[in-house]
Amino acid sequence: MSFTLFEVQSNPKTQLKEHLRYLANEVFPEIAQRGDYAIMENHCLLRVVYDQLFQGKWQDHATGQGPLIHQLSETQLVEAIQLATQVISDKSVCDKMNEESLAWRG
């Protein structure tokens, strides 16, 4: 019996979600620990990114059920990746965005 191997091609939105997850789950926690960031956990990064994306508490803007990552458009995912990259690349940006996020949450 023989099998033909093939690569399943992901659609662009799936690839964007995977990239955002990679930044949040793999890259950010390591960088945050080494850089002594105020936030350290993946869910904190996503809170900051999503709040920045919506310029307010992201839960007030969610339109469906389930994780927000599945509700975002491709354009929003691209912007979320850009925001996450800014946070990861610059601790002062992380601090500023985190303060804004906390202020939006009262």
DSSP file with accessible surface (Angstrom, degrees, kcal/mol):
  #  RESIDUE AA STRUCTURE BP1 BP2  ACC     N-H-->O    O-->H-N    N-H-->O    O-->H-N    TCO  KAPPA ALPHA  PHI   PSI    X-CA   Y-CA   Z-CA
    1    1 A M              0   0  209      0, 0.0     2,-0.3     0, 0.0     0, 0.0   0.000 360.0 360.0 360.0 135.1    0.0    0.0    0.0
    2    2 A S        -     0   0  110      2,-0.0     2,-0.4     0, 0.0     0, 0.0  -0.892 360.0-152.6-121.1 153.6    1.4    3.4   -0.9
    3    3 A F        -     0   0  161     -2,-0.3     2,-0.6     2,-0.0     0, 0.0  -0.953  11.2-137.9-123.7 142.4    0.4    6.9    0.3
    4    4 A T        -     0   0  124     -2,-0.4     2,-0.4     2,-0.0    -2,-0.0  -0.894  20.8-146.1 -98.5 123.1    0.7   10.2   -1.4
    5    5 A L        +     0   0  164     -2,-0.6     2,-0.3     2,-0.0    -2,-0.0  -0.714  24.3 170.8 -87.7 139.7    1.9   12.9    0.9
    6    6 A F        -     0   0  165     -2,-0.4     2,-0.5     2,-0.0    -2,-0.0  -0.986  32.2-119.4-146.0 154.4    0.6   16.4    0.3
    7    7 A E        -     0   0  152     -2,-0.3     2,-0.5     2,-0.0    -2,-0.0  -0.829  24.2-133.8 -96.3 129.0    0.7   19.6    2.2
    8    8 A V        -     0   0  108     -2,-0.5     2,-0.5     1,-0.0    -2,-0.0  -0.718  21.5-137.0 -81.3 123.1   -2.5   21.1    3.2
    9    9 A Q        -     0   0  138     -2,-0.5     2,-0.2     1,-0.0    -1,-0.0  -0.738  13.9-142.3 -84.9 125.7   -2.5   24.8    2.3
   10   10 A S        -     0   0   44     -2,-0.5    -1,-0.0     1,-0.1     0, 0.0  -0.533  20.2-113.5 -80.1 151.5   -3.9   27.0    5.0
   11   11 A N     >  -     0   0   87     -2,-0.2     4,-2.2     1,-0.1     3,-0.2  -0.443  33.2-103.9 -78.9 162.5   -6.0   30.0    4.0
   12   12 A P  H  > S+     0   0   71      0, 0.0     4,-2.3     0, 0.0     5,-0.2   0.873 120.1  53.6 -57.1 -38.8   -4.5   33.5    4.7
   13   13 A K  H  > S+     0   0   60      1,-0.2     4,-2.3     2,-0.2     5,-0.2   0.915 108.6  49.5 -65.1 -40.4   -6.8   34.1    7.7
   14   14 A T  H  > S+     0   0   46     -3,-0.2     4,-2.5     1,-0.2    -1,-0.2   0.917 110.4  50.9 -62.8 -41.8   -5.7   30.8    9.3
   15   15 A Q  H  X S+     0   0   97     -4,-2.2     4,-2.2     1,-0.2    -2,-0.2   0.901 109.4  50.7 -63.8 -39.4   -2.0   31.7    8.7
   16   16 A L  H  X S+     0   0   35     -4,-2.3     4,-2.5     2,-0.2    -1,-0.2   0.916 110.4  49.1 -64.5 -43.4   -2.6   35.1   10.4
   17   17 A K  H  X S+     0   0   32     -4,-2.3     4,-2.7     1,-0.2    -2,-0.2   0.919 110.9  50.5 -61.0 -43.8   -4.2   33.5   13.4
   18   18 A E  H  X S+     0   0   96     -4,-2.5     4,-2.3     1,-0.2    -1,-0.2   0.894 110.4  49.8 -62.5 -39.3   -1.4   31.0   13.7
   19   19 A H  H  X S+     0   0   82     -4,-2.2     4,-2.6     2,-0.2    -2,-0.2   0.927 110.9  48.4 -66.8 -43.3    1.2   33.8   13.5
   20   20 A L  H  X S+     0   0    1     -4,-2.5     4,-2.5     1,-0.2    -2,-0.2   0.925 112.3  49.5 -62.6 -42.9   -0.6   35.9   16.2
   21   21 A R  H  X S+     0   0   93     -4,-2.7     4,-3.2     2,-0.2     5,-0.4   0.902 109.7  52.2 -60.6 -42.4   -0.8   32.8   18.4
   22   22 A Y  H  X>S+     0   0  128     -4,-2.3     4,-2.4     2,-0.2     5,-1.8   0.937 110.9  46.8 -60.3 -46.5    2.9   32.1   17.9
   23   23 A L  I  <>S+     0   0   15     -4,-2.6     5,-3.1     3,-0.2    -2,-0.2   0.923 119.0  41.1 -60.8 -43.9    3.8   35.7   18.9
   24   24 A A  I  <5S+     0   0    0     -4,-2.5    -2,-0.2    -5,-0.2    -1,-0.2   0.881 125.1  32.8 -73.3 -38.6    1.6   35.5   22.0
   25   25 A N  I  <5S+     0   0   69     -4,-3.2    -3,-0.2    -5,-0.2    -2,-0.2   0.744 133.4  17.5 -94.7 -25.8    2.4   31.9   23.1
   26   26 A E  I  X5S+     0   0  119     -4,-2.4     4,-0.9    -5,-0.4    -3,-0.2   0.803 126.6  35.3-112.4 -54.8    6.1   31.5   22.1
   27   27 A V  I  ><S+     0   0   34     -5,-1.8     4,-2.3     2,-0.1     5,-0.2   0.960 113.7  49.9 -74.1 -53.6    7.8   34.8   21.4
   28   28 A F  H  ><S+     0   0    0     -5,-3.1     4,-3.3    -6,-0.2     5,-0.3   0.913 106.4  52.0 -59.7 -49.8    6.3   37.2   23.9
   29   29 A P  H  > S+     0   0   35      0, 0.0     4,-2.0     0, 0.0    -1,-0.2   0.909 113.4  45.8 -57.0 -38.2    6.6   35.2   27.1
   30   30 A E  H  X S+     0   0  113     -4,-0.9     4,-2.0     2,-0.2    -2,-0.2   0.939 116.3  43.9 -68.2 -47.0   10.3   34.6   26.5
   31   31 A I  H  X S+     0   0   45     -4,-2.3     4,-2.4     1,-0.2    -1,-0.2   0.912 112.4  53.6 -63.7 -42.9   11.0   38.2   25.6
   32   32 A A  H  X>S+     0   0    0     -4,-3.3     5,-2.1    -5,-0.2     4,-0.5   0.900 109.2  47.7 -62.2 -41.3    9.0   39.5   28.5
   33   33 A Q  H ><5S+     0   0  140     -4,-2.0     3,-0.7    -5,-0.3    -1,-0.2   0.923 115.7  43.7 -66.0 -44.5   10.9   37.5   31.0
   34   34 A R  H 3<5S+     0   0  172     -4,-2.0    -2,-0.2     1,-0.2    -1,-0.2   0.830 118.6  44.7 -69.6 -31.1   14.3   38.5   29.7
   35   35 A G  H 3<5S-     0   0   32     -4,-2.4    -1,-0.2    -5,-0.2    -2,-0.2   0.349 105.8-122.6 -97.7   5.3   13.2   42.1   29.4
   36   36 A D  T <<5 -     0   0  127     -3,-0.7    -3,-0.2    -4,-0.5    -4,-0.1   0.938  42.8-174.1  54.3  50.0   11.5   42.5   32.7
   37   37 A Y      < -     0   0   17     -5,-2.1    -1,-0.1     2,-0.1    54,-0.0  -0.420  34.4-123.7 -72.9 154.0    8.2   43.6   31.2
   38   38 A A  S    S+     0   0   71     53,-0.2     2,-0.4    -2,-0.1    -1,-0.1   0.807 102.4  45.2 -67.6 -32.7    5.3   44.7   33.3
   39   39 A I        +     0   0   11      1,-0.1    -2,-0.1     5,-0.0    59,-0.0  -0.900  61.4 169.9-110.7 146.6    3.1   42.0   31.7
   40   40 A M        +     0   0   64     -2,-0.4     2,-0.2    -4,-0.1    -7,-0.2   0.605  45.6  85.5-128.1 -23.0    4.4   38.5   31.2
   41   41 A E  S  > S-     0   0  110      1,-0.1     4,-1.9    -9,-0.1     3,-0.5  -0.572  73.6-124.1 -94.9 152.8    1.6   36.2   30.1
   42   42 A N  H  > S+     0   0   52      1,-0.2     4,-2.4     2,-0.2     5,-0.2   0.875 111.8  54.6 -59.8 -40.1    0.2   35.5   26.7
   43   43 A H  H  > S+     0   0  120      1,-0.2     4,-2.1     2,-0.2    -1,-0.2   0.837 105.7  53.7 -67.7 -27.8   -3.3   36.5   27.7
   44   44 A C  H  > S+     0   0   23     -3,-0.5     4,-2.5     2,-0.2    -1,-0.2   0.916 107.8  49.8 -70.3 -42.4   -2.0   39.8   28.9
   45   45 A L  H  X S+     0   0    0     -4,-1.9     4,-2.9     1,-0.2     5,-0.2   0.942 111.6  48.6 -58.5 -46.7   -0.4   40.5   25.6
   46   46 A L  H  X S+     0   0   39     -4,-2.4     4,-3.1     2,-0.2     5,-0.3   0.891 109.1  53.0 -64.6 -37.4   -3.6   39.7   23.8
   47   47 A R  H  X S+     0   0   44     -4,-2.1     4,-2.7     2,-0.2     5,-0.2   0.959 112.7  44.5 -58.9 -49.2   -5.6   41.9   26.2
   48   48 A V  H  X S+     0   0    0     -4,-2.5     4,-2.3     2,-0.2    -2,-0.2   0.939 116.6  45.8 -61.8 -47.4   -3.3   44.8   25.4
   49   49 A V  H  X S+     0   0    0     -4,-2.9     4,-2.5     1,-0.2    -2,-0.2   0.942 115.4  45.3 -63.3 -49.0   -3.3   44.1   21.6
   50   50 A Y  H  X S+     0   0   13     -4,-3.1     4,-2.0    -5,-0.2    -1,-0.2   0.904 112.4  51.2 -65.2 -41.3   -7.0   43.6   21.4
   51   51 A D  H  X>S+     0   0    0     -4,-2.7     5,-1.8    -5,-0.3     4,-1.1   0.917 112.2  47.4 -61.9 -40.8   -7.8   46.7   23.5
   52   52 A Q  H  <5S+     0   0   16     -4,-2.3     3,-0.3    -5,-0.2    -2,-0.2   0.907 108.0  56.2 -64.5 -40.2   -5.5   48.8   21.3
   53   53 A L  H  <5S+     0   0   19     -4,-2.5    -1,-0.2     1,-0.2    -2,-0.2   0.905 120.5  29.2 -57.3 -41.7   -7.1   47.3   18.2
   54   54 A F  H  <5S-     0   0   40     -4,-2.0    -1,-0.2     2,-0.3    -2,-0.2   0.442 102.5-127.8 -99.5  -3.4  -10.5   48.5   19.4
   55   55 A Q  T  <5S+     0   0  119     -4,-1.1     2,-0.3    -3,-0.3    -3,-0.2   0.902  85.4  41.9  53.9  44.2   -9.3   51.6   21.3
   56   56 A G  S   <S-     0   0    9     -5,-1.8    -2,-0.3    -6,-0.2     2,-0.3  -0.952 115.7 -32.4 170.5-179.2  -11.3   50.3   24.3
   57   57 A K    >   -     0   0   78     47,-0.3     3,-1.7    -2,-0.3     4,-0.3  -0.416  55.4-144.5 -59.9 116.9  -12.1   47.2   26.3
   58   58 A W  G >> S+     0   0   53     -2,-0.3     3,-2.1     1,-0.3     4,-0.8   0.818  93.6  66.4 -61.2 -30.0  -12.2   44.6   23.5
   59   59 A Q  G 34 S+     0   0   83      1,-0.3     3,-0.4     2,-0.2    -1,-0.3   0.796  93.6  61.1 -62.9 -25.1  -15.1   42.6   25.1
   60   60 A D  G <4 S+     0   0  123     -3,-1.7    -1,-0.3     1,-0.2    -2,-0.2   0.615 110.2  41.2 -73.4 -11.8  -17.3   45.6   24.4
   61   61 A H  T <4 S+     0   0   82     -3,-2.1    -1,-0.2    -4,-0.3    -2,-0.2   0.461  82.2 117.5-114.7  -6.2  -16.6   45.1   20.7
   62   62 A A     <  -     0   0   37     -4,-0.8     6,-0.0    -3,-0.4     3,-0.0  -0.421  41.9-169.2 -66.8 138.2  -16.8   41.4   20.3
   63   63 A T        +     0   0  131     -2,-0.1     2,-0.2     5,-0.1    -1,-0.1   0.559  59.7  25.2-107.3 -11.9  -19.6   40.3   18.0
   64   64 A G  S    S-     0   0   42      2,-0.1     2,-0.2     4,-0.0     7,-0.1  -0.680  83.4 -82.1-137.5-168.6  -19.8   36.6   18.5
   65   65 A Q  S    S+     0   0  193     -2,-0.2    -2,-0.1     5,-0.1     5,-0.0  -0.630  81.7  35.2-100.8 160.5  -19.1   33.8   20.8
   66   66 A G  S    S-     0   0   53     -2,-0.2    -2,-0.1     3,-0.0     5,-0.1  -0.245 105.3 -15.4  90.5 179.2  -15.8   32.0   21.3
   67   67 A P    >   -     0   0   80      0, 0.0     3,-1.4     0, 0.0     4,-0.4  -0.225  60.3-127.7 -57.9 141.6  -12.2   33.4   21.3
   68   68 A L  G >> S+     0   0    5      1,-0.3     3,-2.3     2,-0.2     4,-1.2   0.838 103.4  72.4 -61.0 -32.4  -11.9   36.9   19.7
   69   69 A I  G 34 S+     0   0   13      1,-0.3     3,-0.3     2,-0.2    -1,-0.3   0.830  97.2  50.8 -54.5 -30.2   -9.2   35.7   17.4
   70   70 A H  G <4 S+     0   0   90     -3,-1.4    -1,-0.3     1,-0.2    -2,-0.2   0.625 107.8  53.2 -83.0 -12.4  -11.8   33.8   15.4
   71   71 A Q  T <4 S+     0   0   39     -3,-2.3    -1,-0.2    -4,-0.4    -2,-0.2   0.599  87.6 100.7 -95.1 -14.6  -14.0   36.9   15.2
   72   72 A L     <  -     0   0    1     -4,-1.2     2,-0.1    -3,-0.3   -10,-0.0  -0.441  69.5-126.9 -76.4 146.6  -11.4   39.2   13.7
   73   73 A S     >  -     0   0   50     -2,-0.1     4,-2.6     1,-0.1     5,-0.2  -0.317  32.2-101.8 -77.7 169.5  -11.2   40.0   10.0
   74   74 A E  H  > S+     0   0   98      1,-0.2     4,-2.5     2,-0.2     5,-0.2   0.918 125.1  52.2 -59.2 -42.7   -8.0   39.5    8.0
   75   75 A T  H  > S+     0   0  108      1,-0.2     4,-2.2     2,-0.2    -1,-0.2   0.915 110.3  47.4 -60.8 -44.0   -7.4   43.2    8.3
   76   76 A Q  H  > S+     0   0   57      2,-0.2     4,-2.8     1,-0.2    -1,-0.2   0.884 110.3  52.8 -66.2 -37.3   -7.8   43.2   12.0
   77   77 A L  H  X S+     0   0    0     -4,-2.6     4,-2.5     2,-0.2    -2,-0.2   0.915 108.4  50.2 -63.8 -41.8   -5.5   40.2   12.4
   78   78 A V  H  X S+     0   0   60     -4,-2.5     4,-2.3     2,-0.2    -2,-0.2   0.940 112.7  46.8 -60.7 -45.4   -2.8   42.0   10.4
   79   79 A E  H  X S+     0   0   82     -4,-2.2     4,-2.7     1,-0.2    -2,-0.2   0.909 110.5  52.6 -64.4 -40.0   -3.2   45.0   12.7
   80   80 A A  H  X S+     0   0    0     -4,-2.8     4,-2.8     1,-0.2    -1,-0.2   0.907 109.1  49.9 -62.4 -40.3   -3.1   42.8   15.8
   81   81 A I  H  X S+     0   0   19     -4,-2.5     4,-2.5     2,-0.2    -1,-0.2   0.918 110.5  50.0 -64.2 -41.5    0.1   41.2   14.6
   82   82 A Q  H  X S+     0   0  109     -4,-2.3     4,-2.0     2,-0.2    -2,-0.2   0.923 112.5  47.1 -62.8 -43.6    1.6   44.7   14.0
   83   83 A L  H  X S+     0   0   17     -4,-2.7     4,-2.3     2,-0.2    -2,-0.2   0.923 111.8  50.0 -63.8 -45.2    0.6   45.8   17.5
   84   84 A A  H  X S+     0   0    0     -4,-2.8     4,-2.7     1,-0.2     5,-0.2   0.909 109.2  52.4 -60.7 -39.9    2.0   42.6   19.0
   85   85 A T  H  X S+     0   0   59     -4,-2.5     4,-2.4     1,-0.2    -1,-0.2   0.901 108.4  50.7 -64.2 -39.9    5.2   43.1   17.2
   86   86 A Q  H  X S+     0   0   92     -4,-2.0     4,-1.4     2,-0.2     8,-0.3   0.928 111.7  47.6 -62.0 -44.9    5.5   46.7   18.5
   87   87 A V  H  < S+     0   0    0     -4,-2.3     7,-0.4     1,-0.2     3,-0.3   0.919 114.6  46.0 -62.3 -44.3    4.9   45.4   22.1
   88   88 A I  H  < S+     0   0   19     -4,-2.7    -1,-0.2     1,-0.2    -2,-0.2   0.878 114.4  48.4 -66.7 -36.1    7.4   42.7   21.7
   89   89 A S  H  < S+     0   0   90     -4,-2.4     2,-0.4     1,-0.2    -1,-0.2   0.687 117.6  34.2 -80.4 -21.5   10.0   44.9   20.1
   90   90 A D     X  -     0   0   71     -4,-1.4     4,-2.1    -3,-0.3     3,-0.5  -0.902  56.6-160.8-146.0 111.0    9.9   47.8   22.6
   91   91 A K  H  > S+     0   0   79     -2,-0.4     4,-2.8     1,-0.2     5,-0.2   0.864  96.6  56.7 -58.7 -36.9    9.2   47.6   26.4
   92   92 A S  H  > S+     0   0   72      1,-0.2     4,-2.4     2,-0.2    -1,-0.2   0.878 106.5  49.8 -65.8 -34.7    8.2   51.3   26.5
   93   93 A V  H  > S+     0   0   36     -3,-0.5     4,-3.0    -7,-0.2     5,-0.3   0.925 110.4  51.0 -65.6 -43.0    5.5   50.6   23.9
   94   94 A C  H  X S+     0   0    0     -4,-2.1     4,-2.6    -7,-0.4    -2,-0.2   0.938 110.8  48.2 -58.2 -47.7    4.3   47.7   26.0
   95   95 A D  H  X S+     0   0   43     -4,-2.8     4,-2.5     2,-0.2    -1,-0.2   0.926 113.7  46.8 -60.2 -45.8    4.2   49.8   29.1
   96   96 A K  H  X S+     0   0  118     -4,-2.4     4,-2.2     1,-0.2    -2,-0.2   0.941 114.9  45.0 -63.3 -47.7    2.3   52.6   27.3
   97   97 A M  H  X S+     0   0   12     -4,-3.0     4,-2.5     1,-0.2    -1,-0.2   0.878 112.6  52.1 -66.5 -35.9   -0.2   50.3   25.7
   98   98 A N  H  X S+     0   0   17     -4,-2.6     4,-2.7    -5,-0.3    -1,-0.2   0.927 108.9  50.0 -65.7 -42.9   -0.7   48.3   28.9
   99   99 A E  H  X S+     0   0  132     -4,-2.5     4,-2.2    -5,-0.2    -2,-0.2   0.912 112.0  48.1 -60.9 -43.2   -1.4   51.6   30.8
  100  100 A E  H  X S+     0   0   57     -4,-2.2     4,-2.4     2,-0.2    -1,-0.2   0.923 111.2  50.9 -62.6 -43.0   -4.0   52.6   28.2
  101  101 A S  H  X S+     0   0    0     -4,-2.5     4,-1.1     1,-0.2    -2,-0.2   0.931 111.1  47.5 -60.4 -46.6   -5.6   49.2   28.3
  102  102 A L  H  < S+     0   0   89     -4,-2.7     4,-0.3     1,-0.2     3,-0.2   0.881 110.3  53.0 -64.0 -37.7   -5.9   49.3   32.1
  103  103 A A  H >< S+     0   0   75     -4,-2.2     3,-1.4     1,-0.2    -1,-0.2   0.908 105.9  53.1 -64.5 -40.6   -7.4   52.8   31.9
  104  104 A W  H 3< S+     0   0   86     -4,-2.4   -47,-0.3     1,-0.3    -1,-0.2   0.788 107.9  53.0 -63.9 -25.1  -10.0   51.7   29.4
  105  105 A R  T 3<        0   0   75     -4,-1.1    -1,-0.3    -3,-0.2    -2,-0.2   0.456 360.0 360.0 -91.0  -2.3  -10.9   49.0   31.9
  106  106 A G    <         0   0  103     -3,-1.4    -3,-0.2    -4,-0.3    -2,-0.1   0.791 360.0 360.0  83.6 360.0  -11.4   51.4   34.8
